[in-house]
Amino acid sequence: MTHPDAFDEALDVDPDEVDVEPRGIRLDAWWQRIKYTPGWRWGWNWGAPLAVTALAAILRLWDLGFPHQLVFDETYYVKDSWSTIHLGYEGTWGSTPNPGFESGSSSGVNAYTSSPEFVAHPPLGKWIIGAGEALFGVQTAFGWRIATAVVGILAVVLAMWVIKRLFGSQLIALIGGFLFAIEGNAIVLSRVALLDNTVMFLAFAGVACVLLDREWHRRRLERWIADRMVAGRTLGSGPAMWWRPWLIAAGALFGFDAATKWSGFYFLGVFACYVLLTDVLARRRAKLPDWQGSIVKQGAIDFVLTVPVALAAYLASYSGWLLTKGGWDRSWVEQDPTRAWGGALGWVPRWFQDLWHYQTEMYGFDINLHTPHAYMSQPISWPIMLRPTSMYWMDYHDGTIGAINDLANPLIWWGGTAAVAYLIYRAVRFREWQSGFILAGYGAGWLPWVLFYSQRTIFTFYSIAFEPYLILAIAAAVRQALGSPDDPRRRRSTGFWWVGVLVVLAIALTVFFWPIWTGERINYFYWLAHMWFPSWI
């Protein structure tokens, strides 16, 4: 039984004599000493992000012109881009145009005709690839690929910014950006002239604008409530916020994303719902008496600020097609006036009727694409990277080969998938808005493929659309692992060790996989050592 004076004695103990576990680690103490030094502050705030950006640029630009060969779907997009910037629309090529185009000769690269080509995707991504071709020419593959490489570099910069905005930590932002910079799927998709890297970046930029709008709405709501209370006026359901520049920008970016591939519309739909949900919850937390009323009032405004803006951006991508007469279906109604819409829709301009018919043809092609392909994959398997895509193969017939395999860095990819599962737990258990935000992006880039297109001919590299959110999930998990300087030393030290091991192993795997991400000439058995599972071959 405890002596009655024991508690009094405990209160009389000198605090300096109590055995309290120390907080933080030596790195924390060192950082406190130097973080306000001007040189260190500049290096940390600007120099370190620039170093990560430089690394991303080196990995994406180094020997970008190799192989000087149209790899995988470059055979479509590179030539379509070149004809688009000259004609305003995609022209047709001969039956075997690739050798002539790859030769770089004037006759080869200009072998397109003014006859229109039917294409399955909107034109913006090809305009972007074409911009690189216009600046650097198509005599080398560098000109074909520079635009997608720049997009990939910018995505790393944007990831660091978003992570810093989400978690307020420069260290976490640098770790996330670094892992994105060295990740294989992101590297490969930045080094080939396909549309998917642009789809990823434009959607990610739109999501970043939603993040800014979330803060914009919160500040404006707080100011409105304060002003109304000072004036003694009722609050009702809150203000009707029409001026939301970041939300308008998000709508435009999602529209441009859809103007590259229609999958961009899924990001528009998911984040339009996300914005409405966060608006309503913000008004509920502010204890507005009629916060439910904002579902209709502000919801209608949110719709107007996103969906029509996105559709206008999408329409703008067809400017070349609209301003010329040679594009596919450009004169569909004029060729047969009986095709014109009648009745209540008779007033619709014929150019719009032509464009609408073109869109229906694209839709029919997309939903009916079931042609078997050796590297097609089920979207349910993308998070575990079950069937990556082989984009290039060259057998030199001397025991060496060159290959470009769209294999992600296994540690980053699988670790990111585990981090996404962890965020689901945190979103449910702690209702963290950051977790919900990241999961919304991941879901928009992945779940529609699982739900609607599992039987279509699709490939694992489409997963680049949700990779930024996989990186954000890793950053969130790293933040939890590192803790804070106020944590017990043992816990803080353990977190740093685990994160350090993660980064070092990720670097080692990037070095190991680098040759098969870039098509370098290697021994066949060295390539085979990278094929860890039969489904990877």
matplotlib code that plots the C-alpha trace (Angstrom):
import matplotlib.pyplot as plt

x = [0.0, 1.4, 2.4, 0.1, 3.1, 4.4, 2.5, 3.8, 7.3, 6.9, 5.9, 9.0, 11.4, 13.7, 12.6, 16.2, 16.6, 13.6, 14.7, 12.8, 13.5, 15.3, 13.3, 14.5, 17.8, 21.1, 20.0, 17.1, 19.4, 21.8, 19.0, 17.8, 21.2, 21.6, 18.2, 18.0, 21.5, 20.8, 23.0, 21.4, 17.9, 18.4, 20.0, 17.2, 14.3, 15.6, 18.9, 17.6, 14.4, 16.6, 18.9, 15.9, 14.7, 18.1, 18.2, 14.8, 16.0, 19.1, 17.3, 14.7, 16.9, 20.1, 20.5, 16.8, 17.3, 18.1, 16.8, 16.3, 13.3, 9.5, 8.8, 5.4, 2.6, 5.1, 4.3, 1.0, 1.5, 4.8, 3.7, 0.2, 1.8, 4.0, 1.1, -1.1, 1.3, 1.5, -2.1, -4.1, -5.4, -4.0, -3.1, -2.6, 0.7, 1.7, 1.5, 5.1, 6.1, 8.2, 11.6, 11.4, 10.4, 13.1, 15.7, 15.1, 15.1, 12.9, 10.8, 10.4, 9.3, 7.0, 5.4, 2.0, -0.9, -3.7, -6.2, -7.6, -6.7, -9.2, -7.7, -9.0, -7.9, -8.5, -5.7, -4.1, -1.5, -0.4, -0.1, 2.2, 4.4, 4.3, 5.6, 8.8, 9.0, 8.6, 11.3, 13.9, 12.8, 12.2, 15.6, 16.4, 14.2, 15.1, 12.6, 9.9, 10.3, 11.4, 7.9, 7.0, 10.3, 9.7, 6.2, 7.8, 10.3, 7.5, 5.5, 8.3, 8.4, 4.6, 4.8, 7.2, 5.0, 1.8, 3.5, 4.8, 1.3, -0.3, 2.1, 4.0, 7.4, 10.2, 11.9, 8.9, 8.5, 12.1, 11.9, 8.6, 10.1, 13.3, 11.4, 9.2, 12.4, 14.0, 10.8, 10.9, 7.4, 7.7, 11.1, 10.0, 6.8, 8.9, 11.3, 8.8, 6.4, 3.1, 0.1, -0.1, 2.5, 0.6, -2.6, -0.9, 0.5, -2.6, -4.8, -2.2, -2.1, -5.9, -5.8, -3.2, -5.6, -8.4, -6.0, -5.5, -9.2, -9.9, -7.8, -9.3, -12.8, -12.0, -10.5, -13.3, -15.9, -14.3, -14.1, -17.8, -19.0, -16.9, -18.3, -21.9, -21.6, -20.2, -23.1, -25.5, -26.9, -28.1, -25.8, -28.2, -26.5, -23.5, -22.3, -22.8, -19.1, -18.8, -15.3, -13.1, -10.2, -8.4, -11.6, -12.0, -8.4, -9.0, -11.9, -9.9, -7.0, -9.3, -10.8, -7.4, -6.6, -9.7, -8.6, -5.5, -7.4, -11.0, -9.9, -9.3, -13.1, -12.9, -10.7, -13.2, -16.1, -14.3, -13.0, -16.2, -17.8, -14.9, -15.2, -18.9, -18.4, -15.6, -17.6, -20.6, -18.4, -16.7, -20.0, -21.1, -17.9, -18.6, -22.0, -24.0, -27.7, -28.7, -25.5, -27.5, -28.8, -25.4, -25.6, -28.0, -26.9, -23.1, -23.3, -24.9, -22.2, -19.4, -20.9, -20.9, -17.3, -16.0, -18.0, -18.7, -15.2, -13.8, -16.0, -14.8, -11.2, -11.9, -13.5, -10.6, -8.3, -10.0, -9.1, -6.9, -9.7, -12.3, -10.2, -9.5, -11.7, -9.7, -10.0, -11.8, -15.6, -15.1, -17.7, -19.8, -23.1, -22.1, -21.4, -25.0, -27.4, -29.9, -27.6, -28.3, -30.1, -33.7, -36.5, -35.5, -31.8, -31.9, -30.3, -27.1, -24.2, -23.1, -19.5, -20.7, -22.8, -19.7, -17.6, -20.3, -20.4, -16.7, -16.9, -19.5, -17.2, -14.3, -16.5, -17.6, -13.9, -12.8, -15.5, -15.1, -11.4, -10.9, -8.0, -5.8, -2.2, 0.7, 1.1, -2.4, -3.2, -6.1, -6.4, -7.1, -3.4, -1.8, -1.2, 1.0, 2.5, 1.6, 2.0, 4.3, 4.6, 7.6, 8.0, 11.2, 13.3, 16.4, 18.4, 21.9, 22.5, 25.7, 24.2, 23.3, 20.0, 18.4, 15.0, 12.7, 10.4, 7.9, 8.7, 8.3, 10.9, 9.5, 10.2, 8.6, 5.6, 4.8, 5.6, 3.3, 0.5, 0.9, 0.9, -2.4, -3.9, -2.5, -4.2, -7.5, -7.2, -6.2, -9.0, -11.6, -10.0, -8.8, -10.8, -7.7, -8.5, -5.1, -5.7, -9.0, -7.6, -4.8, -7.2, -9.5, -6.7, -5.6, -9.2, -9.9, -6.8, -7.4, -11.0, -12.7, -10.5, -11.3, -15.1, -15.7, -12.8, -11.5, -12.4, -10.8, -7.3, -5.4, -1.9, -0.2, 1.5, -1.9, -1.2, 1.0, -2.2, -2.4, 1.3, 1.5, -1.0, 1.0, 4.0, 1.8, 0.7, 4.4, 5.1, 2.2, 3.5, 7.0, 5.7, 4.1, 7.3, 9.6, 7.3, 8.4, 11.4, 9.1, 8.9, 11.0, 14.5, 14.1, 11.0, 12.4, 15.7, 13.9, 11.8, 14.8, 16.6, 13.6, 13.2, 16.9, 16.9, 13.9, 15.7, 19.0, 17.3, 15.2, 18.3, 20.0, 17.0, 16.9, 20.6, 19.8, 16.8, 18.1, 19.5, 16.1, 14.3, 16.5, 17.2, 20.9, 22.8, 23.2, 23.8, 20.6, 21.1, 21.5, 18.1, 16.7, 17.8, 15.3, 12.4, 11.5, 8.2, 7.1, 4.4, 7.1, 8.7]
y = [0.0, 3.4, 5.6, 8.6, 11.0, 9.5, 11.9, 14.9, 13.6, 13.1, 16.8, 17.8, 16.1, 18.5, 18.5, 18.3, 15.0, 13.3, 10.8, 12.1, 10.6, 13.3, 14.8, 15.0, 14.0, 15.8, 16.7, 18.7, 20.6, 21.3, 22.5, 24.9, 26.5, 27.1, 27.4, 31.2, 31.7, 33.5, 31.2, 28.1, 29.5, 30.2, 26.8, 25.0, 27.0, 27.3, 25.5, 22.1, 22.2, 23.3, 20.4, 17.9, 19.6, 19.4, 15.7, 15.2, 17.1, 15.0, 11.7, 12.8, 14.7, 12.6, 11.1, 11.8, 11.3, 7.6, 5.4, 7.3, 5.2, 5.6, 3.4, 2.0, 4.5, 7.2, 5.8, 7.6, 10.7, 11.9, 11.9, 13.2, 16.1, 17.0, 17.1, 18.9, 21.9, 22.2, 21.5, 22.4, 18.8, 15.3, 14.3, 10.9, 9.2, 6.5, 2.8, 2.5, 6.1, 5.3, 4.5, 7.7, 9.8, 8.3, 9.1, 12.7, 13.5, 16.3, 13.9, 11.5, 13.9, 15.8, 12.7, 13.5, 14.5, 17.0, 14.1, 13.9, 11.0, 9.6, 9.8, 8.5, 11.3, 15.1, 17.3, 19.2, 16.6, 16.5, 20.3, 20.1, 17.4, 19.4, 22.5, 20.6, 19.5, 23.0, 24.3, 21.5, 19.8, 16.1, 15.2, 13.8, 12.0, 14.8, 17.1, 14.4, 13.9, 17.2, 18.4, 15.3, 15.5, 19.1, 18.1, 15.4, 17.8, 20.3, 17.5, 17.0, 20.7, 20.8, 17.7, 19.5, 22.5, 20.5, 18.5, 21.6, 23.1, 20.0, 19.3, 22.5, 20.7, 21.5, 18.2, 16.1, 18.0, 17.4, 13.7, 13.3, 15.3, 13.3, 10.0, 11.2, 12.4, 8.9, 6.8, 4.6, 4.9, 8.7, 8.6, 6.3, 8.3, 11.4, 10.0, 8.8, 11.0, 9.7, 11.6, 10.1, 12.3, 15.4, 13.8, 13.4, 16.9, 18.8, 16.9, 17.4, 21.1, 21.3, 19.4, 21.9, 24.7, 23.0, 22.9, 26.7, 27.2, 25.3, 27.9, 30.7, 29.7, 29.2, 32.7, 34.4, 32.5, 33.6, 37.2, 37.2, 35.7, 38.3, 41.2, 39.9, 39.5, 43.0, 44.3, 42.3, 40.5, 36.9, 34.3, 31.9, 29.4, 31.6, 33.7, 33.0, 33.0, 33.7, 35.0, 32.0, 32.3, 29.1, 27.1, 28.6, 27.8, 24.2, 23.9, 25.1, 22.7, 19.8, 20.8, 20.9, 17.5, 16.0, 17.7, 15.5, 12.3, 12.0, 10.4, 14.0, 14.3, 11.9, 14.3, 17.1, 15.0, 13.8, 17.2, 19.1, 16.8, 17.3, 21.1, 21.0, 18.6, 20.7, 23.9, 22.4, 21.0, 24.3, 26.0, 23.3, 23.7, 27.4, 26.6, 28.5, 28.0, 26.9, 25.3, 22.6, 25.3, 25.8, 22.4, 23.9, 27.5, 27.2, 23.8, 25.5, 28.2, 25.6, 23.8, 27.0, 27.8, 24.4, 22.4, 25.1, 26.4, 22.9, 22.5, 25.8, 24.8, 21.5, 23.3, 25.7, 22.7, 22.1, 25.6, 24.2, 21.9, 24.7, 27.2, 24.9, 22.8, 19.7, 17.9, 14.6, 15.2, 18.9, 19.1, 16.1, 18.0, 20.0, 16.8, 15.6, 18.4, 15.7, 15.0, 18.4, 18.6, 19.7, 20.8, 22.5, 21.9, 23.4, 26.6, 24.8, 25.9, 23.3, 23.4, 22.3, 19.5, 18.4, 18.4, 16.5, 13.8, 13.5, 13.1, 10.3, 8.5, 8.8, 7.5, 4.5, 3.7, 4.0, 1.8, -0.9, -1.2, -4.8, -5.8, -8.2, -7.0, -8.9, -6.2, -5.2, -5.3, -5.3, -2.0, -3.8, -5.0, -1.6, -0.9, -4.0, -3.6, -7.1, -6.5, -3.6, -2.5, -3.3, -0.2, -1.0, -4.1, -4.3, -7.6, -6.9, -10.6, -10.7, -11.5, -7.9, -6.2, -2.8, -2.5, 0.1, -1.5, 0.7, -0.8, 1.4, 1.5, -1.5, -0.1, 3.3, 1.8, -0.9, 1.3, 3.9, 1.4, 0.5, 4.2, 4.6, 1.8, 3.5, 6.8, 5.0, 4.0, 7.5, 9.1, 6.9, 6.8, 10.5, 12.2, 13.9, 16.2, 15.7, 12.0, 12.5, 15.0, 12.6, 9.7, 11.7, 12.2, 8.6, 7.4, 9.8, 8.4, 4.7, 3.7, 4.7, 2.3, -0.5, 0.2, 0.9, -0.3, -3.6, -5.4, -2.7, -2.8, -0.8, -0.7, -0.3, 3.0, 4.7, 4.5, 7.6, 9.6, 8.6, 8.5, 12.0, 11.0, 7.8, 10.0, 12.3, 9.2, 8.2, 11.8, 11.5, 8.2, 9.6, 12.5, 10.1, 8.1, 11.0, 12.6, 15.9, 17.3, 17.1, 13.3, 11.0, 10.6, 6.8, 7.2, 10.1, 8.3, 5.2, 7.1, 8.8, 5.5, 3.8, 6.8, 6.8, 3.1, 3.7, 6.5, 4.6, 1.4, 3.5, 5.0, 1.6, 0.3, 3.3, 2.6, -1.1, -0.5, 2.6, 0.7, -0.9, 2.4, 4.1, 1.4, 1.1, -1.8, -4.5, -8.2, -10.2, -12.0, -8.7, -7.7, -11.0, -10.3, -7.4, -9.6, -10.7, -12.3, -14.2, -11.6, -8.9, -10.6]
z = [0.0, -0.9, 2.0, 2.3, 2.1, -1.2, -3.4, -1.5, -1.7, -5.5, -5.8, -3.9, -6.4, -8.3, -12.0, -13.1, -11.3, -13.0, -15.7, -18.7, -22.1, -24.3, -27.2, -30.8, -32.2, -32.9, -36.3, -34.8, -32.5, -35.4, -37.6, -34.9, -34.8, -38.5, -40.0, -39.7, -41.2, -44.5, -46.6, -45.2, -45.5, -49.2, -49.8, -48.0, -49.5, -53.0, -53.5, -52.4, -54.6, -57.5, -57.0, -57.0, -60.2, -61.8, -61.0, -62.5, -65.6, -66.0, -65.7, -68.3, -70.8, -70.8, -74.3, -74.9, -78.6, -78.2, -79.6, -82.8, -83.5, -83.1, -80.1, -79.2, -79.8, -80.8, -84.3, -84.0, -81.9, -83.2, -86.8, -86.0, -84.0, -86.9, -89.4, -87.0, -86.6, -90.4, -91.3, -88.2, -88.1, -88.3, -91.9, -93.4, -94.1, -96.5, -95.8, -94.4, -93.4, -90.3, -92.0, -94.0, -91.0, -88.8, -91.5, -91.0, -94.7, -96.0, -98.1, -95.1, -92.5, -94.9, -96.4, -94.8, -97.1, -96.6, -96.4, -92.9, -90.5, -88.0, -84.5, -81.2, -79.0, -78.9, -80.3, -77.4, -76.4, -80.1, -80.2, -77.1, -78.7, -81.9, -80.1, -79.3, -82.8, -84.1, -81.8, -82.3, -85.6, -86.2, -87.6, -84.2, -81.6, -79.1, -81.0, -80.7, -77.0, -75.5, -74.7, -72.7, -70.9, -69.9, -68.7, -66.5, -65.0, -64.2, -62.5, -60.0, -59.2, -58.8, -56.5, -54.2, -54.1, -53.4, -50.6, -49.0, -49.2, -47.7, -44.8, -44.3, -44.4, -46.7, -45.8, -46.7, -49.9, -50.9, -50.1, -52.1, -55.0, -55.0, -55.1, -57.9, -59.8, -59.6, -60.2, -63.2, -64.5, -64.4, -66.1, -68.9, -69.6, -69.7, -72.3, -74.9, -76.9, -75.7, -74.4, -70.9, -69.3, -70.3, -69.0, -65.7, -65.5, -66.5, -64.1, -61.3, -62.1, -61.8, -58.5, -57.2, -58.1, -56.2, -53.2, -53.5, -53.9, -50.7, -48.8, -50.8, -49.9, -46.2, -45.9, -47.8, -45.7, -42.4, -43.5, -44.7, -41.4, -39.4, -41.4, -41.1, -37.3, -36.9, -38.9, -36.9, -39.9, -40.2, -41.6, -43.3, -45.6, -46.2, -49.2, -52.8, -53.9, -57.6, -57.8, -57.2, -59.6, -58.6, -59.1, -62.6, -63.3, -62.1, -64.5, -67.4, -66.6, -66.3, -69.7, -71.2, -69.6, -71.3, -74.5, -74.4, -73.4, -72.3, -69.0, -67.9, -67.5, -64.6, -62.7, -63.5, -62.2, -59.0, -58.0, -58.9, -56.3, -53.9, -54.1, -53.3, -50.4, -48.9, -49.4, -47.5, -44.7, -44.3, -43.8, -41.4, -39.3, -39.3, -37.7, -40.2, -39.3, -42.8, -44.0, -45.8, -48.2, -49.6, -51.3, -53.8, -53.8, -53.8, -55.6, -58.6, -58.6, -58.3, -61.3, -63.4, -62.4, -63.4, -66.0, -68.6, -68.2, -68.8, -71.9, -73.3, -72.8, -74.5, -77.4, -77.7, -78.3, -81.6, -82.9, -85.6, -86.7, -86.6, -88.5, -91.4, -93.7, -94.1, -90.7, -90.2, -90.3, -90.7, -93.5, -92.5, -92.7, -95.8, -97.6, -97.0, -95.8, -94.8, -91.8, -90.3, -87.1, -87.3, -85.0, -81.8, -82.6, -86.1, -84.9, -83.8, -86.0, -88.5, -87.4, -84.0, -85.5, -87.4, -84.2, -82.3, -84.9, -84.8, -81.0, -81.3, -83.7, -81.2, -78.4, -80.5, -81.3, -77.7, -76.1, -78.7, -78.7, -77.7, -80.0, -78.1, -77.3, -75.7, -73.1, -72.3, -68.6, -66.2, -64.3, -61.0, -61.3, -61.8, -58.1, -57.9, -61.4, -62.6, -66.3, -67.3, -70.9, -73.2, -75.4, -77.3, -78.0, -80.1, -80.5, -81.6, -82.3, -80.3, -76.9, -76.2, -76.4, -75.9, -74.2, -72.8, -70.2, -68.4, -65.0, -62.0, -59.3, -57.3, -53.8, -54.6, -56.4, -53.9, -51.0, -52.5, -52.9, -49.2, -48.3, -50.2, -48.1, -44.9, -46.0, -46.3, -42.7, -41.6, -43.6, -41.9, -38.4, -38.0, -40.8, -42.1, -44.9, -46.5, -46.7, -48.4, -50.8, -51.9, -52.2, -54.4, -56.9, -56.8, -57.2, -60.2, -62.0, -61.3, -60.3, -63.6, -65.5, -63.0, -63.0, -66.7, -68.9, -67.6, -70.9, -73.1, -74.6, -72.0, -70.6, -67.2, -68.3, -68.1, -64.3, -64.7, -64.3, -60.6, -59.8, -58.3, -55.7, -55.0, -54.3, -52.1, -50.2, -49.6, -48.4, -45.9, -44.6, -44.4, -42.4, -39.9, -39.7, -39.0, -36.4, -35.0, -33.0, -29.9, -30.1, -27.9, -29.3, -29.8, -31.9, -33.9, -34.5, -35.6, -38.1, -39.6, -40.0, -41.7, -44.1, -44.8, -45.7, -48.0, -49.9, -50.2, -51.4, -53.9, -55.3, -55.6, -57.5, -59.9, -60.7, -61.2, -63.5, -65.3, -68.4, -69.1, -68.7, -71.4, -74.0, -73.2, -74.8, -72.2, -71.9, -72.3, -69.0, -67.2, -68.7, -67.6, -64.0, -63.9, -64.9, -61.3, -62.3, -65.4, -66.1, -66.5, -69.5]

ax = plt.figure().add_subplot(projection="3d")
ax.plot(x, y, z, "-o")
ax.set_aspect("equal")
plt.show()
